[in-house]
Amino acid sequence: MSLNHRVGKSVVRALAISAALALISFMAPTPARAQGSANAGPWVAPERASHRANPLPPMPDALQRGHNLFHRDCEPCHGKAGHGDGMLAASLVPRPADLASKQVQSQSDGAFFWKMTEGRGVMPKATLVENEKWAVINYLRTLAAQR
């Protein structure tokens, strides 16, 4: 596959994701309605999920894979450094979390995995396979160090 073809496919995929997220954000509840919704307030993973351990060691290849997946799937909302300031963030209710914050980083890997799997509000369920989710979680752990 040529570089131009790969770049073209990447651009088409990014545009499709952006269009889908824009449509979702258009259909999202207004801030007044969101305060009374199930999406308001803290998002806490069930206790059983919080105890799940990450089976994927944070080796360089797994971190790189997690980095690539994060920038492909999560960056439009969570931003390049994970601060919740992606290009679509301002239109989302609730706003995307700052993944580098102490509050988020204090959560277990199992809680991250559960949240990625379940989704919430306009945050879609991750379409990643299990080991890809764990790779993204390993990458998320590096965001606090980048602050």
MOHU-V518370 format. One line per field, one symbol per residue. phi: phi as a letter, one per 20 degrees, with the letter a starting at -180 (. if undefined). psi: psi as a letter, one per 30 degrees, with the letter a starting at -180 (. if undefined). burial: I if it has 16 or more other C-alpha atoms within 10 Angstrom, else O. Layout:
phi=???
psi=???
burial=???
//
This chain:
phi=.fffffffffffffffffffffffffefffgffffeefeenfddffgfffefefedfffgffffffgffgffddggdengdmemcffdgfedcffffefefffffffffffggffffembleffffeffgfffffffgfgfefffef
psi=kleeeeeeeeeeeeeeeeeeeeeeeefllleeeefglfflakjklleeeffkkjfjkileeeeeeeeeeefeffeeeflegggghlffefgkjlkkljffleeefflleeeeeeeeeelkbfjlkkgllefeeeeeeeeeffeeff.
burial=OOOOOOOOOOOOOOOOOIOOIOOIIOOIIOOOOIOOOOOOOOOOIOOOIIOOOIOOOIOOOIIIIIIOIIIOIIIIIIIIIIIIIIOIIOIIIIIIIIIIOOOIIOOIIIIIIIIIIOOOIIIOOIOOOOOIIIIIIIIIIIIIOOO
//
